[in-house]
Amino acid sequence: MVPKRIVVIGGTAAGPKAAARASRLDQNAEVILLQKAPELSMASCGYPYYVSGMFKEREKLLCTPAGVVRDPSFFAGAKGITAMVNTEAVRIDREAKVVNWINAAGETGMLAYDKLILCTGSVPKMPPIPGRDLQGVTTLNSMADADRMRAWAEHGRGKRAVIVGGGLIGMEACEALHESGVHVTVVEALPQVLGFLDTELALLVENHARSKGADILTGTGIAAIEGADGRVAGVRLADGRQLPCDLVVMAIGVAPNTALAKEAGLEIGRFGGIVVNDFMGTSDPDIYAAGDCVEVTNRLTGAKMFAPYGDLANLEGRVAGENAVLGDTVRFPGTIGSGICKVFDFTAASTGLSERRAREAGFDVVTVVNASPDKPGFMNAKPLVSKMIADRATGRILGFACVGQGDVNRQASEMAVAVAAGWTVDDMAMADLPYAPPYSQAIDHAIATAHILQNKMRGLMTGISAVEAKALFDAGGPLYVLDVRGPEEFKEMRLGRGETLIPLGQLRKRVSELPEDKNATILSFCKVSMRGYEAQRILEKEGYTDVRVMEGGLMAWPFAKEQ
């Protein structure tokens, strides 16, 4: 029997995973991997931390957990894969089932295939703005980019950098350059950074980045990159402002790299990615595709989406590799859209749909914001602020986001499983999670968030977000603002919105000090608004009909405070 030949194009994440899976499951198969770059299986999500100097050995981005560099010799010996680096696939002849290639030395050749797997990844978006070709304009999409930025950062102390785009890569690059002593300005055309977050949480991240010394400009883009003697000298913003700088990092996102697939006539989707089925099969029965070059199904909406994440690329590649050798036996179910990033001492993560995206998808949603420590105070607790989104009719959890200095990853991971499993708020409210003081509260933060949303859905609490509370303040209507913290807390920090301080323990005795009109709008809050909720229950017993709790309290308030 003639061995099956599997050709894989692309050697970053999905490609090596697909090749390794195919070779492992069919030891007789001839698996050939083509990679345009000189490196293989790069940990591209680690580029910002290499740039920052967190580690200096670039080989660490190419190593196995055991410390072995994943080069062609490694793939040949350990995996039984022929890896051809510095080799670009330039054409696919689907009828002849042949791939044409050219290498860095100018040599050309062709490879016949039985099954082909396309893992061509993504390309950074580069808007057609004047000055984009100046020296000192870069992206952070390849090892070469990371090497250049690292070399610049090593001598960048006191210099200035402008990062165009406040998404995951933009904010991670912001921290990386700031840690090298560079003054960083992030310019984001949208009203906020980290578009996967709703406004309440995104503003908290922005505030934290500013507190670390970064400048964050939102709601404006760049009109031009200006230079002198062929090098970057500054940027001109769309609103006319000038920002002098020595480096411009373009981080406005990526697009599927599908030029090869388009030329071959494969079906392309609305987001520009290769159309694949659940088996990662393309419109050609002998060609599979995986990674950033494809579009996948959103498991919550059923719609196709572009999801360029390293974890998904590996999962998709594993499915493509197995199906290429064994036939269509395993499926990739799609994604719920989970992501996480580090922003200085903060972590920001989300899974599922944000409130905005859930509403755009047609869901009638109910949401809640919760603020609390990640573990008991005696275990060096750190703050978390989260938001849970659920379908009002069914209670199914549609999304969850969390930011803060505490263990955000635990919360996001718990909720990713809950969202993927189709859990309801009631399911999460009774989740049986491991507990010990070094790791969490007795009632974990995610469970507590479900409890609050459960109360809200049952009509036991009327909560509004900080954004909604600010809208009340800005409207200027009659509003009684009740702070139920203690006097010492009040001295340390105040909202500064004309609030009245009545500590919760005194509230029952001092109800007479509140408005006589039982229909008056009262906004109650404390540090995290647990006491604010208690105040609402007390006041409703006293006959007040419009008491609202500011969810998350002062910890979740992202706007200016009195002190």
C-alpha positions as CSV (number, residue, x, y, z in Angstrom):
1,M,0.0,0.0,0.0
2,V,1.4,3.4,-1.0
3,P,1.8,5.7,2.0
4,K,-0.5,8.7,2.1
5,R,1.2,12.0,1.7
6,I,-0.1,14.9,3.8
7,V,1.2,18.4,3.0
8,V,0.7,21.1,5.6
9,I,1.2,24.8,4.7
10,G,2.1,27.0,7.6
11,G,4.3,26.3,10.6
12,T,3.3,28.6,13.5
13,A,0.5,27.0,15.6
14,A,-2.2,25.1,13.7
15,G,0.2,23.7,11.1
16,P,2.6,22.0,13.5
17,K,-0.3,20.7,15.5
18,A,-2.0,19.3,12.4
19,A,1.2,17.7,11.1
20,A,2.0,16.1,14.4
21,R,-1.5,14.7,14.9
22,A,-1.5,13.3,11.4
23,S,1.9,11.7,11.8
24,R,1.1,10.3,15.2
25,L,-2.1,8.6,14.1
26,D,-0.7,7.3,10.8
27,Q,2.9,6.2,11.3
28,N,3.0,5.2,7.6
29,A,2.0,8.6,6.3
30,E,4.5,11.0,4.7
31,V,3.9,14.3,6.4
32,I,5.6,17.4,4.9
33,L,5.4,20.8,6.5
34,L,6.1,24.0,4.5
35,Q,7.0,27.1,6.5
36,K,7.8,30.5,4.9
37,A,9.7,31.8,8.0
38,P,12.9,30.3,9.3
39,E,11.3,29.4,12.7
40,L,8.8,26.7,13.5
41,S,6.0,26.5,16.1
42,M,6.6,29.9,17.5
43,A,4.8,30.9,20.7
44,S,3.6,34.1,19.1
45,C,1.5,35.1,22.1
46,G,4.8,35.4,24.0
47,Y,6.2,38.1,21.8
48,P,5.2,41.0,24.1
49,Y,7.0,39.4,27.0
50,Y,10.1,38.9,25.0
51,V,10.0,42.5,23.9
52,S,9.7,43.6,27.5
53,G,12.8,41.7,28.5
54,M,10.9,39.4,30.9
55,F,13.1,36.8,29.3
56,K,16.0,37.4,26.8
57,E,16.6,34.1,25.1
58,R,14.5,34.1,22.0
59,E,14.8,30.3,21.7
60,K,12.4,30.0,24.6
61,L,9.7,31.0,22.2
62,L,10.5,28.0,20.1
63,C,11.0,25.3,22.7
64,T,9.0,22.4,23.9
65,P,8.1,22.3,27.6
66,A,11.3,20.1,28.0
67,G,13.4,22.9,26.5
68,V,14.1,21.3,23.1
69,V,14.0,23.8,20.2
70,R,11.4,22.8,17.6
71,D,13.5,23.0,14.5
72,P,13.5,20.8,11.4
73,S,15.7,18.2,13.1
74,F,13.3,18.0,16.1
75,F,10.3,17.5,13.8
76,A,12.2,14.8,11.8
77,G,13.4,12.9,14.8
78,A,10.6,13.3,17.3
79,K,7.6,13.6,15.0
80,G,8.6,11.9,11.7
81,I,7.7,15.1,9.9
82,T,9.7,16.7,7.1
83,A,9.8,20.4,7.8
84,M,10.9,22.7,5.0
85,V,11.6,26.1,6.5
86,N,12.3,29.3,4.5
87,T,10.0,27.7,1.9
88,E,6.9,29.5,0.6
89,A,4.0,27.7,-1.0
90,V,3.1,29.9,-4.0
91,R,0.4,27.9,-5.9
92,I,-2.1,25.1,-5.4
93,D,-3.1,23.1,-8.4
94,R,-6.3,21.4,-7.1
95,E,-6.9,19.3,-10.2
96,A,-3.4,17.9,-10.2
97,K,-3.2,17.9,-6.4
98,V,0.2,19.6,-6.4
99,V,1.7,22.5,-4.4
100,N,4.3,24.7,-6.0
101,W,7.0,26.2,-3.7
102,I,10.0,28.5,-3.7
103,N,12.6,28.8,-1.0
104,A,14.8,31.6,0.2
105,A,17.7,30.5,-2.1
106,G,15.4,30.9,-5.1
107,E,15.0,27.2,-5.7
108,T,11.6,26.0,-6.8
109,G,9.7,22.7,-6.7
110,M,6.4,21.0,-6.4
111,L,4.9,18.5,-4.0
112,A,2.1,16.2,-4.8
113,Y,-0.4,15.6,-2.0
114,D,-3.2,13.2,-1.1
115,K,-4.5,15.6,1.5
116,L,-3.6,19.2,2.0
117,I,-4.0,21.3,5.2
118,L,-3.9,25.0,4.9
119,C,-2.7,26.8,8.1
120,T,-1.5,30.1,6.5
121,G,-2.4,32.2,9.5
122,S,-3.2,35.9,9.4
123,V,-1.6,39.2,8.3
124,P,-1.6,42.4,10.3
125,K,-4.0,45.1,9.1
126,M,-2.2,48.1,7.8
127,P,-4.4,51.1,6.9
128,P,-3.4,53.2,3.8
129,I,-2.2,56.1,5.8
130,P,0.7,58.4,4.8
131,G,4.0,57.5,6.3
132,R,3.3,53.8,6.9
133,D,6.5,52.9,5.0
134,L,8.8,55.0,7.3
135,Q,11.5,53.3,9.2
136,G,10.3,52.8,12.8
137,V,6.8,51.7,11.8
138,T,6.2,48.0,12.8
139,T,3.7,45.4,13.7
140,L,4.1,42.6,16.3
141,N,3.0,39.6,14.2
142,S,6.2,37.7,13.6
143,M,9.5,36.6,15.2
144,A,11.2,39.2,13.0
145,D,8.9,41.9,14.3
146,A,9.6,40.8,17.9
147,D,13.3,40.8,17.3
148,R,13.3,44.3,15.9
149,M,11.1,45.6,18.7
150,R,13.3,43.9,21.4
151,A,16.4,45.4,19.9
152,W,14.8,48.9,19.8
153,A,13.4,48.5,23.3
154,E,16.9,47.6,24.7
155,H,18.0,51.2,23.8
156,G,14.6,52.8,24.1
157,R,14.7,54.3,27.6
158,G,13.4,57.8,27.4
159,K,12.1,57.5,23.9
160,R,8.5,57.7,22.8
161,A,6.3,55.1,21.1
162,V,2.8,55.4,19.8
163,I,0.7,52.2,19.6
164,V,-2.2,52.4,17.1
165,G,-4.9,50.1,18.5
166,G,-6.0,49.3,22.0
167,G,-6.9,45.6,21.5
168,L,-5.2,42.6,23.0
169,I,-1.9,43.1,21.2
170,G,-1.9,46.9,21.6
171,M,-2.3,46.8,25.3
172,E,0.2,44.0,25.8
173,A,2.7,46.0,23.6
174,C,2.0,49.0,25.7
175,E,3.1,47.2,28.9
176,A,6.1,45.6,27.1
177,L,7.5,49.0,25.9
178,H,6.7,50.8,29.1
179,E,8.6,48.2,31.1
180,S,11.6,49.0,28.9
181,G,11.5,52.7,30.0
182,V,9.6,53.9,26.9
183,H,6.9,56.6,27.2
184,V,3.9,55.0,25.5
185,T,0.7,56.4,24.1
186,V,-2.1,54.1,22.9
187,V,-4.4,55.6,20.3
188,E,-7.7,53.8,19.8
189,A,-10.3,55.0,17.3
190,L,-13.2,53.4,19.2
191,P,-14.6,54.9,22.4
192,Q,-12.7,52.4,24.6
193,V,-9.8,49.9,24.6
194,L,-10.3,46.1,24.6
195,G,-13.4,45.9,22.5
196,F,-14.4,42.5,23.9
197,L,-15.2,44.2,27.2
198,D,-18.3,46.3,27.9
199,T,-17.7,49.9,28.9
200,E,-17.8,49.5,32.7
201,L,-14.9,47.1,32.7
202,A,-12.9,48.6,29.8
203,L,-12.7,51.9,31.6
204,L,-11.3,50.3,34.7
205,V,-8.5,48.8,32.6
206,E,-7.8,52.2,31.0
207,N,-7.6,53.8,34.4
208,H,-5.2,51.2,35.6
209,A,-2.9,51.7,32.5
210,R,-3.0,55.4,33.0
211,S,-2.0,55.0,36.7
212,K,1.1,53.1,35.5
213,G,2.2,56.1,33.3
214,A,0.8,55.1,29.9
215,D,-1.3,57.6,27.9
216,I,-4.5,56.3,26.5
217,L,-6.3,58.3,23.9
218,T,-9.7,56.9,22.8
219,G,-12.3,58.1,20.2
220,T,-9.7,59.2,17.7
221,G,-7.5,57.6,15.0
222,I,-4.4,58.6,13.3
223,A,-4.4,60.6,10.0
224,A,-0.7,60.3,9.2
225,I,2.7,59.1,10.4
226,E,5.2,61.9,10.0
227,G,8.9,61.5,9.5
228,A,12.3,63.1,9.0
229,D,15.1,61.6,6.9
230,G,13.1,58.5,6.3
231,R,12.4,57.8,10.0
232,V,9.4,58.2,12.2
233,A,9.2,61.5,13.9
234,G,5.6,61.6,15.1
235,V,2.0,60.9,14.3
236,R,-0.8,63.3,13.4
237,L,-4.2,62.4,14.9
238,A,-7.5,62.6,13.1
239,D,-8.4,65.5,15.4
240,G,-5.3,67.4,14.4
241,R,-3.1,66.8,17.5
242,Q,0.6,66.0,17.0
243,L,2.3,63.3,19.0
244,P,6.1,63.2,18.7
245,C,7.5,59.6,18.8
246,D,10.4,57.4,17.7
247,L,8.4,54.2,17.1
248,V,4.9,53.4,15.8
249,V,3.4,50.0,16.5
250,M,0.4,49.2,14.3
251,A,-1.9,46.9,16.3
252,I,-5.3,47.4,14.8
253,G,-5.9,43.7,14.3
254,V,-5.3,41.0,11.8
255,A,-7.0,39.6,8.7
256,P,-7.0,36.0,7.5
257,N,-4.1,35.2,5.2
258,T,-6.1,33.6,2.3
259,A,-4.3,34.7,-0.8
260,L,-3.2,31.2,-1.7
261,A,-6.7,29.8,-1.0
262,K,-8.4,32.5,-3.0
263,E,-6.1,31.9,-6.0
264,A,-6.9,28.2,-5.7
265,G,-10.7,28.9,-5.9
266,L,-11.6,27.8,-2.4
267,E,-14.8,29.2,-0.9
268,I,-14.1,32.4,1.2
269,G,-16.5,33.7,3.9
270,R,-17.9,37.1,4.8
271,F,-15.0,37.9,7.1
272,G,-12.4,37.0,4.5
273,G,-11.5,33.6,6.0
274,I,-11.6,30.2,4.4
275,V,-15.0,28.5,4.8
276,V,-14.7,25.2,6.7
277,N,-17.2,22.6,8.0
278,D,-17.2,21.0,11.4
279,F,-14.4,18.6,10.2
280,M,-12.2,21.6,9.2
281,G,-12.8,20.6,5.6
282,T,-12.9,23.2,2.9
283,S,-15.0,23.4,-0.3
284,D,-12.4,20.9,-1.8
285,P,-12.8,17.4,-0.2
286,D,-9.0,16.9,-0.3
287,I,-8.1,20.2,1.4
288,Y,-8.5,21.0,5.1
289,A,-7.8,24.4,6.8
290,A,-7.2,25.5,10.4
291,G,-6.0,28.5,12.4
292,D,-6.2,32.2,11.8
293,C,-7.0,31.7,8.1
294,V,-10.5,30.2,8.7
295,E,-13.9,31.3,9.9
296,V,-15.5,29.2,12.6
297,T,-19.0,28.9,14.2
298,N,-19.9,30.9,17.3
299,R,-21.6,28.3,19.5
300,L,-23.9,30.9,21.1
301,T,-25.2,32.6,18.0
302,G,-24.7,30.0,15.3
303,A,-23.1,32.6,13.1
304,K,-19.7,32.4,11.5
305,M,-16.9,34.5,13.0
306,F,-13.2,35.2,12.7
307,A,-11.4,34.1,15.9
308,P,-7.6,34.4,15.6
309,Y,-6.6,32.9,18.9
310,G,-3.6,30.5,19.5
311,D,-5.6,28.0,21.6
312,L,-8.2,27.6,18.9
313,A,-5.6,27.3,16.2
314,N,-4.2,24.3,18.0
315,L,-7.6,22.7,18.6
316,E,-8.6,23.2,15.0
317,G,-5.2,21.9,13.7
318,R,-5.6,18.7,15.8
319,V,-9.0,18.1,14.2
320,A,-7.7,18.8,10.7
321,G,-4.7,16.5,11.1
322,E,-6.7,13.6,12.4
323,N,-9.4,13.9,9.7
324,A,-6.8,14.2,7.0
325,V,-5.5,10.7,7.8
326,L,-8.5,8.9,9.2
327,G,-11.3,10.4,7.4
328,D,-13.9,12.8,8.8
329,T,-14.2,11.3,12.3
330,V,-13.8,14.2,14.7
331,R,-15.5,17.6,14.8
332,F,-14.5,21.1,15.9
333,P,-17.7,22.4,17.6
334,G,-16.9,26.1,17.2
335,T,-16.0,28.7,19.7
336,I,-17.6,30.7,22.5
337,G,-14.9,33.4,22.1
338,S,-12.7,33.4,25.2
339,G,-9.8,35.7,25.6
340,I,-7.4,37.0,28.3
341,C,-4.6,39.5,28.5
342,K,-2.3,41.1,31.0
343,V,-2.2,44.9,31.4
344,F,0.4,45.8,33.9
345,D,-0.9,44.5,37.3
346,F,-4.3,44.0,35.9
347,T,-5.7,41.0,34.0
348,A,-8.7,41.4,31.7
349,A,-10.6,38.3,30.4
350,S,-13.9,37.4,28.9
351,T,-15.8,34.4,27.6
352,G,-19.0,34.2,25.6
353,L,-20.8,37.4,24.5
354,S,-20.5,40.9,25.9
355,E,-23.8,42.7,26.7
356,R,-23.4,44.7,23.5
357,R,-22.8,41.7,21.3
358,A,-25.5,39.7,22.9
359,R,-28.0,42.5,22.2
360,E,-26.7,42.7,18.6
361,A,-27.4,39.0,18.3
362,G,-31.0,39.5,19.3
363,F,-30.9,38.3,22.9
364,D,-33.0,39.9,25.6
365,V,-30.4,40.1,28.3
366,V,-30.1,40.7,32.0
367,T,-26.7,41.6,33.4
368,V,-25.0,42.3,36.7
369,V,-21.7,43.7,37.9
370,N,-20.0,42.2,41.0
371,A,-16.9,43.5,42.8
372,S,-15.2,41.4,45.5
373,P,-11.8,40.1,46.7
374,D,-10.6,36.9,45.0
375,K,-9.8,35.2,48.3
376,P,-10.1,36.0,52.1
377,G,-8.4,39.1,53.3
378,F,-6.0,37.2,55.5
379,M,-4.6,35.5,52.4
380,N,-3.5,38.7,50.6
381,A,-6.7,39.1,48.7
382,K,-6.8,41.2,45.5
383,P,-9.8,42.9,43.9
384,L,-11.9,41.5,41.1
385,V,-14.7,43.2,39.1
386,S,-16.8,41.0,36.9
387,K,-19.9,41.2,34.7
388,M,-22.3,38.3,33.9
389,I,-24.7,38.3,31.0
390,A,-27.7,36.0,30.8
391,D,-30.7,35.4,28.6
392,R,-33.7,36.9,30.5
393,A,-36.2,34.2,29.4
394,T,-34.1,31.1,30.0
395,G,-31.5,32.2,32.5
396,R,-28.8,30.7,30.3
397,I,-25.4,32.4,30.8
398,L,-24.3,34.1,27.6
399,G,-21.1,35.7,28.7
400,F,-18.8,36.7,31.5
401,A,-16.0,39.2,31.8
402,C,-13.6,39.9,34.7
403,V,-10.8,42.4,35.3
404,G,-8.6,43.2,38.3
405,Q,-5.5,42.4,40.1
406,G,-6.8,39.1,41.6
407,D,-7.0,35.7,40.0
408,V,-9.0,36.6,36.9
409,N,-7.9,33.5,35.0
410,R,-9.6,31.2,37.5
411,Q,-12.9,33.1,37.1
412,A,-12.8,33.3,33.4
413,S,-11.9,29.6,33.1
414,E,-14.7,28.5,35.3
415,M,-17.2,30.6,33.4
416,A,-15.9,29.5,30.0
417,V,-16.8,25.9,30.9
418,A,-20.2,27.0,32.2
419,V,-21.0,29.1,29.1
420,A,-19.9,26.2,26.7
421,A,-22.0,23.7,28.7
422,G,-25.1,25.9,28.4
423,W,-25.4,26.4,32.2
424,T,-28.0,28.8,33.6
425,V,-27.5,31.3,36.3
426,D,-29.2,28.9,38.7
427,D,-26.7,26.1,37.7
428,M,-23.8,28.4,38.4
429,A,-25.3,29.6,41.7
430,M,-24.9,26.0,43.0
431,A,-21.6,25.1,41.3
432,D,-19.5,22.7,43.4
433,L,-16.0,24.2,43.1
434,P,-12.8,23.4,45.1
435,Y,-12.3,25.7,48.0
436,A,-9.4,26.5,50.3
437,P,-8.5,30.0,51.6
438,P,-5.2,30.3,49.6
439,Y,-7.2,30.0,46.4
440,S,-10.7,31.5,46.7
441,Q,-13.5,32.6,48.9
442,A,-15.8,30.0,50.4
443,I,-18.3,31.3,47.9
444,D,-16.2,31.8,44.9
445,H,-16.4,35.2,43.1
446,A,-18.1,33.6,40.0
447,I,-20.7,31.9,42.2
448,A,-21.3,35.1,44.1
449,T,-21.8,36.9,40.8
450,A,-24.4,34.3,39.9
451,H,-26.1,34.8,43.3
452,I,-26.4,38.6,42.7
453,L,-27.8,38.1,39.2
454,Q,-30.2,35.5,40.6
455,N,-31.4,38.0,43.1
456,K,-31.8,40.6,40.3
457,M,-33.8,38.2,38.1
458,R,-36.1,37.2,41.0
459,G,-36.8,40.8,41.7
460,L,-35.0,40.8,45.1
461,M,-32.5,43.5,44.0
462,T,-32.8,46.4,41.6
463,G,-29.3,47.0,40.4
464,I,-27.8,49.4,37.9
465,S,-24.3,49.6,36.6
466,A,-21.9,52.4,37.2
467,V,-22.5,53.6,33.6
468,E,-26.3,53.7,34.3
469,A,-25.7,55.5,37.6
470,K,-23.5,58.1,35.9
471,A,-26.3,58.7,33.4
472,L,-28.7,59.3,36.4
473,F,-26.2,61.8,37.8
474,D,-25.7,63.5,34.5
475,A,-29.5,63.8,33.9
476,G,-29.7,66.1,36.9
477,G,-33.1,64.9,38.1
478,P,-34.1,64.4,41.7
479,L,-31.9,61.6,43.2
480,Y,-31.0,60.8,46.8
481,V,-27.6,59.2,46.9
482,L,-27.0,57.0,49.9
483,D,-23.6,55.8,51.0
484,V,-23.8,53.1,53.6
485,R,-20.1,52.6,54.4
486,G,-18.4,53.5,57.6
487,P,-17.1,57.0,58.5
488,E,-13.4,56.0,58.1
489,E,-14.1,54.6,54.6
490,F,-15.9,57.8,53.7
491,K,-12.9,59.9,54.8
492,E,-10.6,57.9,52.6
493,M,-12.6,58.0,49.4
494,R,-15.9,59.6,48.4
495,L,-18.0,59.4,45.2
496,G,-18.4,63.2,45.3
497,R,-22.0,63.2,44.0
498,G,-23.7,64.8,46.9
499,E,-24.2,61.6,48.7
500,T,-25.4,61.3,52.3
501,L,-23.5,59.0,54.6
502,I,-25.6,56.7,56.8
503,P,-23.6,53.6,57.8
504,L,-25.7,50.4,57.3
505,G,-25.7,49.6,61.0
506,Q,-27.4,52.9,61.7
507,L,-29.8,52.9,58.8
508,R,-32.8,51.3,60.6
509,K,-32.7,54.0,63.3
510,R,-32.2,56.9,60.8
511,V,-34.8,56.1,58.2
512,S,-36.5,59.4,59.2
513,E,-33.6,61.3,57.7
514,L,-34.4,60.0,54.2
515,P,-36.9,61.7,51.8
516,E,-40.5,61.8,53.0
517,D,-41.6,60.8,49.6
518,K,-41.7,57.0,49.5
519,N,-41.5,57.1,45.7
520,A,-38.3,59.1,45.6
521,T,-35.4,57.6,43.6
522,I,-32.7,56.4,46.0
523,L,-29.3,55.1,44.9
524,S,-27.5,53.1,47.5
525,F,-23.9,51.9,47.4
526,C,-20.9,50.9,49.5
527,K,-17.4,49.7,48.6
528,V,-18.7,46.7,46.6
529,S,-22.5,47.2,47.2
530,M,-23.2,44.2,49.4
531,R,-24.2,46.7,52.0
532,G,-25.9,48.7,49.3
533,Y,-28.1,45.7,48.7
534,E,-28.8,45.2,52.4
535,A,-29.8,48.9,52.5
536,Q,-32.3,48.4,49.6
537,R,-34.0,45.5,51.4
538,I,-34.3,47.6,54.6
539,L,-35.7,50.6,52.7
540,E,-38.2,48.6,50.8
541,K,-39.5,47.2,54.1
542,E,-40.0,50.9,55.1
543,G,-42.1,51.5,52.1
544,Y,-39.7,53.0,49.6
545,T,-40.6,51.9,46.0
546,D,-37.6,53.1,43.9
547,V,-34.4,52.0,45.5
548,R,-31.6,51.1,43.2
549,V,-28.2,49.5,44.0
550,M,-25.1,50.7,42.2
551,E,-23.6,47.3,41.3
552,G,-20.0,46.8,42.3
553,G,-20.0,50.0,44.4
554,L,-16.9,52.2,44.5
555,M,-14.7,49.4,43.4
556,A,-16.4,49.2,40.1
557,W,-16.9,53.0,39.6
558,P,-14.6,53.8,36.6
559,F,-15.2,57.6,36.6
560,A,-13.6,60.4,38.6
561,K,-14.1,60.3,42.4
562,E,-13.7,63.1,44.9
563,Q,-10.6,61.4,46.4
